[in-house]
Amino acid sequence: AALMKDEIHLPLISARKKEIADRQTFVQWSDVTERELIVPTSLKETSYEHLPRILQFRNARQKVFKFHVHRGLNTIKWTAVENKIAAKLGKDEHDSFPNIGEFVRFFLKHSRKHSYDWSMVNTVLDVIKVWKTDEEFTRQELDGVNPERIRQCKTLPRCWNSIPELPVHVLSGTTLTMELDAGNIYIIETTELLKDIPDGGNLMEILTGLKLPMIVAPGDCLFHLEASGSGKASLRPIAIRLEYVNGGHRETYWFPPHPEANESSSSSMAWLLAKMYFKSANIQIHTIVTHFALSHTVPEVFAVALLRCLPREHPLYRLLVPHLRGIIAINVQGRQFLTKSFGIMPILLSAGDNLWQLIANYMKKFNYSQLDFPAYCKEKGLTKIPNYHFMDDALQWWDVIRAYVDDYLRLFYTSDNIVAQDTELQDMVQQICLEGFRAFPNNAGFPSQLQTVSDLIHYITVLLFNSPIKHAAVNFGQFSNMAFVPNCPCAMIRPPPEKRETISYERIVSSLPVRDMARVQIETVYTLSCFNPFDKFFLSSVAEDKEDLISESMIIEDELECLEKFRQRLRILEARIRKRNEGLKIPYDLLLPTRTPLSIEI
């Protein structure tokens, strides 16, 4: 590894410049943003088959990926065939589920038919046992697939102005105003992002023949942080606000039933249904914004700039490429199979017909500062939330990554002047800012240059943490959270209830996806949650000397010493997470170093 300033031979200097010039001929920025919306700039090439070999997966990995994708696409094709045949036979009724228990049987039958990994199936069965409880609802909002949406709320959003007085049993001995002032109220919001998104279903009908509305009903949820009798704090949901702008319905507010209410009572049924609509709204945000936009399109910007600006000999190339090497290949295929108008997302999600508009709604306020995870947690008031295992593990990951980056970069950048004068580095930083986020006001706050070693360490920590680490947290838990469809429906097929409705069990079941939709949801989340046999992880659980970072591009003694210190910190993190998980009913293992792939390749 060497910086440009360390090259003393003209042929080597020329070779570095030629390598970059050659690479820039096939690694090019797209010259248009998606539908001229505020979204990160992607690679120009849109076909995986036309990517240069250096940007593609190895053949063996690609075969495994295509097998899973084609199985999912075949599910959609057979659904279309079956629906067309049914239409010709005059069968207009959709194959809906008669009860919740049938969803369980359908899930198990589908899992056996397609030979799913039974350890993954068992995690879903653990969720099914407790999915109706408020405790499990809270756990999934904190440690599920969309764990960063919660924030402390000291003033209710304007759309909550009409909230009625909370039932006495919801906040015994206190009031909502008092708890807001005390900083004990938290909120997860989807209304601001979903309020102008039309219902889906148009592309579903075109692709599958299934004529059903896919409801986009924005929902927000309030949580209360309270001390229990044992003195331990706990977080629980206390109110849900639903809105159905597309149907012209007035907003409705829903509250937990009285503790003595029967599970089959109308108040219990209403609260369960409200949670379903809220989770359906939140999963639109997860899949389209948190997962696709933030964990795929943003890291792609980093990868394109890296390849366009840094030669292989640059220490930053050697540091970053193991963690960014797969993002271009997976994103190009993702845009082919998932997000296009004929892809899976419009069939899977209520908001899928308008996914780029939803991304743009979020990106209007996106800023570089949001990627600083410790600062984000502090700003949002998250640090006092108990049992927030995602946050706890992610903060430890941030510290481990930062220490690694610090150790490594100080081998080469011994003064601020070296950072300021590294033209290759400055080119990369400038391209991320001016090209990658050119559609954003003020380039989303990304710096256009770095002046100090501390600035560089922070910047590279941000890049690394928000690539494979963040992706692991929001991707690999999808099957356990979403495979049992009532627990997290990707689409509801009836508008949310109006307040005067008496909610029955039948109303709940009739609001949920039909079999064709459930089949696509289960197959999609299984495909996305599976590790590839060719994945490499931050720590290998089997053959550490062959399968983890040591087999990557760092070879000199000082670099290997940095790697060994990094691995030792990861072993400590692994041990801490496993020890913590011993006391959990449902372990949180998404950020175990032995389960966190080095790069985003699914």
Residue pairs with C-beta under 8 A, 6 or more apart in sequence:
1 313
1 314
1 315
1 318
1 412
1 554
1 556
1 559
2 313
2 314
2 315
3 314
3 315
3 412
3 418
3 422
3 424
4 13
4 16
4 314
4 422
4 423
4 424
5 418
5 421
5 422
7 13
7 16
15 311
16 311
16 313
16 424
19 311
19 312
20 308
20 309
20 310
20 311
20 424
23 307
23 308
24 308
26 45
26 52
26 55
27 43
27 55
27 304
27 307
27 308
28 43
28 44
28 45
29 41
29 42
29 43
29 44
29 304
29 431
29 435
29 436
30 41
30 42
30 43
30 44
31 44
33 39
33 41
33 438
33 439
34 42
34 356
34 359
35 356
37 356
37 357
37 359
37 360
37 363
37 439
38 360
38 363
38 364
38 439
38 440
38 441
39 293
39 297
39 356
39 359
39 360
39 363
39 439
40 293
40 297
40 298
40 300
40 301
40 363
40 436
40 437
40 439
41 301
41 304
41 435
41 436
41 437
41 438
41 439
42 297
42 300
42 304
42 331
42 335
43 300
43 304
43 328
43 331
43 332
45 51
45 332
46 332
46 335
46 336
47 332
47 336
48 56
48 329
48 332
48 333
48 336
51 328
51 329
51 332
55 307
55 328
55 329
56 62
56 329
57 65
57 326
57 329
57 601
58 534
60 534
61 532
61 534
61 601
64 532
64 533
64 534
65 330
65 333
65 532
65 601
65 602
68 527
68 530
69 333
69 337
69 527
71 114
71 523
71 527
72 344
72 520
72 523
72 524
72 527
73 337
73 344
75 519
75 520
75 523
76 207
76 208
76 344
76 347
76 520
79 208
79 210
79 516
79 519
79 520
80 207
80 208
80 209
82 516
83 208
83 209
83 210
83 516
84 209
87 209
94 210
94 212
94 514
94 516
95 514
95 515
95 516
96 509
96 510
96 514
96 515
97 103
97 106
97 509
97 512
97 514
97 515
97 518
98 509
99 505
99 509
100 486
100 508
100 509
103 484
103 485
103 486
103 512
103 518
104 128
104 484
106 515
106 518
107 124
107 483
107 484
107 485
107 518
107 522
108 121
110 116
110 519
110 522
110 523
111 118
111 121
111 522
114 523
114 526
116 526
117 530
120 479
120 480
120 526
120 529
120 530
123 479
123 480
123 586
124 479
124 480
124 483
124 484
126 480
126 585
126 586
127 136
127 480
127 481
127 484
127 487
127 586
128 484
128 487
130 136
130 585
130 586
131 484
131 486
131 487
132 263
132 272
134 236
134 237
134 256
135 236
137 237
137 275
137 279
138 223
138 235
138 236
138 237
139 387
139 586
140 279
140 481
140 487
140 488
141 147
141 149
141 150
141 188
141 221
141 223
141 282
142 150
142 235
142 385
142 387
142 388
142 389
142 390
142 391
143 388
143 389
143 390
143 588
143 590
144 477
144 481
145 283
145 286
145 290
145 291
145 474
145 475
145 477
145 478
145 481
145 482
146 282
146 283
146 285
146 286
146 290
146 474
147 388
147 390
147 391
147 473
147 474
148 290
148 376
148 390
149 188
149 189
149 282
149 285
149 290
150 186
150 187
150 188
150 223
150 380
150 382
150 385
151 186
151 187
151 188
151 380
151 381
151 382
152 183
152 185
152 186
152 380
152 381
152 382
153 180
153 185
153 186
153 187
153 222
154 180
154 181
154 183
154 185
155 180
156 163
156 180
157 187
157 189
157 191
157 192
157 220
159 191
159 220
159 241
159 243
159 251
160 220
160 241
162 251
162 253
163 176
163 239
163 241
163 253
164 253
166 175
166 176
166 238
166 239
166 255
167 255
167 258
169 256
169 258
169 259
170 238
170 239
170 255
170 256
171 179
171 224
171 238
176 185
179 185
179 224
183 381
184 224
184 225
184 226
185 222
185 223
185 224
185 225
186 222
186 223
186 224
186 225
186 235
186 381
186 385
187 220
187 221
187 222
187 223
188 220
188 221
188 223
188 278
188 282
189 220
190 218
190 219
190 220
190 278
190 281
190 282
190 284
190 285
191 218
191 219
191 220
191 241
191 243
192 361
193 218
193 285
193 289
193 358
193 361
193 362
194 216
194 217
194 218
194 281
194 284
194 285
194 351
194 358
194 361
195 218
195 243
195 245
196 245
196 357
196 361
197 216
197 284
197 351
197 354
197 357
197 358
197 361
198 216
198 246
198 353
198 354
199 213
199 214
199 215
199 216
199 246
199 350
200 213
200 214
200 216
200 346
200 349
200 350
200 351
200 352
200 353
200 354
200 491
201 211
201 212
201 213
201 214
201 350
201 353
202 353
203 341
203 342
203 346
203 347
203 352
203 353
204 210
204 212
204 214
204 346
204 347
204 517
205 211
205 212
207 342
207 346
207 347
208 347
208 516
210 514
210 516
210 517
212 493
212 514
212 517
213 493
213 494
214 349
214 350
214 352
214 491
214 492
214 493
215 244
215 246
215 280
215 350
215 491
215 492
215 493
215 494
215 495
215 496
216 246
216 281
216 284
216 350
216 351
217 242
217 243
217 244
217 246
217 277
217 280
217 281
217 492
217 495
217 496
218 242
218 243
218 245
218 281
219 240
219 241
219 242
219 243
219 274
219 277
219 278
219 280
219 281
219 282
219 496
220 240
220 241
220 278
221 237
221 239
221 240
221 241
221 278
222 237
222 238
222 239
222 240
223 235
223 236
223 237
223 238
224 235
224 236
224 237
224 238
225 233
225 234
225 235
225 384
225 385
225 386
226 233
226 234
226 236
227 233
227 234
228 234
232 386
233 384
233 386
234 386
234 387
235 385
235 386
235 387
236 256
237 256
237 275
238 255
238 256
239 253
239 254
239 255
240 253
240 254
240 255
240 271
240 274
240 275
240 277
240 278
241 251
241 252
241 253
241 254
242 251
242 252
242 254
242 274
242 277
242 278
242 496
243 249
243 251
243 252
244 495
244 496
247 495
249 495
249 496
249 498
250 498
252 496
252 497
252 498
252 499
253 499
254 270
254 271
254 274
255 271
256 271
257 265
257 267
257 268
257 270
257 271
258 267
261 267
261 268
262 268
264 505
266 502
266 503
266 504
269 503
269 504
269 505
269 507
269 508
270 497
270 503
272 508
273 496
273 497
273 503
273 507
273 508
273 511
274 496
276 486
276 489
276 492
276 508
276 511
276 512
277 492
277 496
277 511
279 487
279 488
279 489
280 350
280 488
280 489
280 490
280 491
280 492
283 349
283 482
283 488
283 489
283 490
284 349
284 350
284 351
284 358
284 490
285 358
285 362
286 474
287 345
287 348
287 349
287 490
288 345
288 349
288 351
288 352
288 355
288 358
288 359
289 358
289 359
289 362
290 474
291 471
291 474
291 475
292 334
292 338
292 339
292 345
292 355
292 359
293 359
293 362
293 363
294 466
294 470
294 474
295 466
295 470
295 471
295 474
295 475
295 600
296 327
296 330
296 331
296 334
296 471
296 600
297 331
297 359
298 371
298 466
299 324
299 327
299 463
299 466
299 467
299 471
299 600
300 327
300 328
300 331
301 432
301 436
301 437
302 320
302 324
302 327
302 432
302 436
302 463
302 467
303 324
303 325
303 327
303 328
304 328
304 431
304 436
305 428
305 429
305 431
305 432
305 435
305 436
306 316
306 317
306 320
306 321
306 324
306 428
307 328
308 427
308 428
308 431
309 424
309 425
309 427
309 428
309 431
310 316
310 317
310 424
310 425
310 428
311 317
311 424
312 318
312 553
314 424
314 425
315 408
315 409
315 411
315 412
316 409
316 425
316 428
316 460
318 553
318 554
318 559
319 405
319 408
319 409
319 460
319 554
320 460
320 463
320 464
321 553
322 536
322 549
322 552
322 553
322 598
322 599
323 464
323 467
323 468
323 598
323 599
324 467
324 599
325 599
326 599
326 600
326 601
327 467
327 599
327 600
327 601
329 601
330 600
330 601
330 602
336 343
337 343
337 344
338 344
338 345
339 345
339 355
339 356
344 520
344 524
345 352
345 355
346 352
346 353
346 355
347 517
347 520
348 490
348 491
348 520
348 521
348 524
349 355
349 490
349 491
350 490
350 491
350 492
351 358
363 440
363 444
366 440
366 444
367 444
367 445
368 444
368 445
368 446
368 447
368 462
369 375
369 376
369 445
370 376
371 462
371 465
371 466
372 458
372 462
373 394
373 395
373 398
373 465
374 395
374 398
377 383
377 391
377 395
382 388
382 391
383 391
385 391
389 580
389 584
389 588
390 473
390 588
390 590
390 591
392 580
393 573
393 577
393 588
393 590
393 591
394 465
394 469
394 470
394 473
394 591
396 573
396 576
397 465
397 469
397 573
397 591
398 461
398 465
400 566
400 569
400 570
400 573
401 461
401 464
401 465
401 469
402 457
402 458
402 461
403 565
403 566
403 569
404 562
404 565
404 566
404 569
405 457
405 460
405 461
405 464
406 457
407 562
407 565
407 566
408 559
408 562
409 453
409 456
409 457
409 460
410 453
411 558
411 559
411 562
412 418
413 419
413 422
413 453
413 456
415 453
416 451
416 452
416 453
418 453
419 425
419 450
419 451
419 452
419 453
419 455
419 456
420 426
420 449
420 450
420 451
420 452
425 450
425 456
426 449
426 450
429 447
429 448
429 449
429 450
429 459
430 448
430 449
432 446
433 443
433 446
433 447
433 448
434 443
434 448
436 446
437 443
437 444
437 446
447 455
447 459
450 456
450 459
467 599
467 600
468 538
468 596
468 597
468 598
468 599
468 600
469 591
469 596
471 600
472 590
472 591
472 595
472 596
472 597
473 590
473 591
475 528
475 529
475 602
476 529
476 531
476 590
476 595
477 529
477 590
478 525
478 528
478 529
479 525
479 526
479 528
479 529
479 530
480 529
481 487
481 488
481 525
482 488
482 490
482 521
482 525
483 521
483 522
483 525
483 526
485 512
485 513
485 517
485 518
485 521
485 522
486 512
489 512
489 513
489 521
490 513
490 517
490 521
491 513
491 517
492 511
492 512
492 513
493 510
493 511
493 512
493 513
493 514
493 517
494 507
494 510
494 511
497 503
497 507
501 507
513 521
528 602
530 602
531 595
531 597
531 602
532 601
532 602
535 597
535 598
535 601
536 547
536 548
536 551
536 597
536 598
536 599
537 547
537 548
537 593
537 594
537 595
537 596
537 597
537 598
538 548
538 549
538 570
538 593
538 594
538 596
538 597
538 598
539 548
539 567
539 570
539 571
539 574
539 593
539 594
540 546
540 547
540 548
540 594
541 594
544 550
544 567
548 567
548 598
549 563
549 566
549 567
549 598
550 560
550 563
550 567
552 598
554 560
554 562
554 563
570 593
571 593
573 593
574 592
574 593
574 594
577 588
577 589
577 591
577 592
578 592
580 588
581 587
581 588
581 589
589 595
